[in-house]
């Protein structure tokens, strides 16, 4: 079916007349404003015919249809989509790895500074997580005598003690801890 095989003028005029009749019914029920809106929409089919927009939209529709049918049955176009997807995946993977590496190096540098500060403050009287005693209380004990653990756990263990108890190469858990800490959890 081609554009010239359809009688567009009677079709556009018929839609316009139908819309104007509908606008009269809307005027009787709802008032002037809604009726004017329906009149405005009713005039669009005849305006599209007179400006040639119907023919333009027809050609666009035909072009999309031809592209779609040629696309659906063409193996070379599907291979092209696959190669495009591969290129996008490689691009994203290359950029993401570099950004993660930079962020990881920054976190390690920040942790190194925090661990140095934590060692200094831990010796000043914070409680030890494993024994439950303070560092100041164990200074006066003989070397062969171990401190007596506390009967209850401390409510908020020191951050430095938590970091000292974890293995040094556990980056994934530290990332999760950083995220939770930022969110206040």
N, C-alpha and C positions, 0 to 999 in steps of 0.2 A: 504494500500500500504506500503510495507516494503522497506528498503534500497536496498536489493538484487534484487528486482523486476525491478529496473531501470538499464539500460545499461549506466553506468556513463562514461566509457572510450570513447565511440563514442561521447557522448554529450560534454565532456570536450574538446576532440580533435576538434570537429566541431566548438565549440566556439573559440578556439584558431586559427584555420584556417580562420574563418570569420574575426577575429580581425586583422590577418596579411594582409589579402586582403584589409581591410579598411585602414590599416596603409600605404599601397602602394599608395592608392588614396590620403591620407593626405600628403604623401611625395611629390607627383606631384603638389599639390595645395599650401601647406603652407611651406614646407621645411623640413629640417632634424629634428630639435628639436621637433616639434609637432608629427612627425611620430614616433620618438623614444618613446615618451610618450604613443602613441597608442600601439606600440609593447609591451611595458612593461605591460600595462593593459591586452593585448591579451594573454600573457603567464600565467596569474594568474589562469584560469580554469584548465589547464593541471597540473600546479604546485599543485593546491589544490587536484586534484585526486591522484597524485603521492605521496603526503605526508600524505594522509588519512584525510585531513581537511574536505573533503566533507562528509565523514561518521560521523565525529565528529559534524559538523553543523547539519546534519540530526538528530542525536540523541538529540541534544539540542533542535531543533525544535519540535520533538516528545514529549520531556519532558515538554516543555512550553505548548504545546497543551493539554496534559493530565492534567496538573495543571489547565489550564484555564477551561476546561470542568468540571473537578471535583470541581472547585471553584464556577463556575456559578450555579451549581445545588445542592450545599451542603449548607443546612441551618446552620450547625454547623460552617462552615467557615465564613458565614456572621455574625453570632453572635460573633465570635472571632474578626472580624473587628470592630463591635460595641463596644465591651469591650475595645479594643485597643484605639479607639477614646475617650471613656470615661476616660480611664487612662491618656491619653495625656491632655485632657481638665482639669482634676483635678490637674494634675501636674503643668500646666501653671497657673491655677487660684490660687493655693497655693503660688507659687513663686511671682506672680504679686502683690498680696495683701500685702505681706510683703515688697516688694520693694516700693510700693506706700506709705505705712505707714511710712517707714523710711524717704522717701523724704518729706512727709507732715510734719513730726516732725522737720526736718531741716528747712523747709520754715517758720514754726511757730516761731522757735527760732530766725531766721534771722529777721523776721518781728517785733518781740519784741524789738530787738536792734534798728531797724530802727525807730520804733514808739517813742522810748525814745529820739533818736536824733532829730526827727522831732518836738517834742514838744518844745525842747530847741530853735531850729532855727525858729519856727513859731512865737515865742514871740519877735524875734529880728527885725521885720519889714517886713515880707512877707505879701502879701495881703490875706485877708480872702475870701474864695470862696463865701460864702453866702452873705456877705454885700458888698464886693468890696472895703473895706477900709483896711488900714494897721493896724497892731496891735499897732504900736507906735502912730498913730493918735487917737486911742480910749482910750489911757491911761489917758489923761487929762479931759475926759468928765465926768460929774456927773453921778451917778448910775442910775437915772431915765430917762436920755436922751439917746436914741439909735443913733448910727451913721447913717449918711445919705448915702444910697447906691450910688455907682458910676454909672455914666450914661452908661459907656461901660464896658463890661466884660474884665477881665484881659486876656492877650494873652496866658500865660502859667501858670495855677494855680499850686501852690506848691503841691508836691507829698504827703506831710504830711496831707494837708487839704483834699485831695481826700480820703486818707485812713481813716481819722477820720469820713468822711461822710458816709462810707460804714458800713454795719453791720459786726460784728466781726466773725460770723459763715458762711460767704459766701466764702467757700474755692474754689468752682468751678470757680467763677469769678476771684478770685485772681490767680488761676492757669493759666487761659487764659491770664490775664494781664501780668503775668510773661513771658509767651511764647511770647506774642506780644512785650514786652519790649526787650527781648533778640534778637528778629529779627529786632528791630529798627522801629517798626510800632507805 
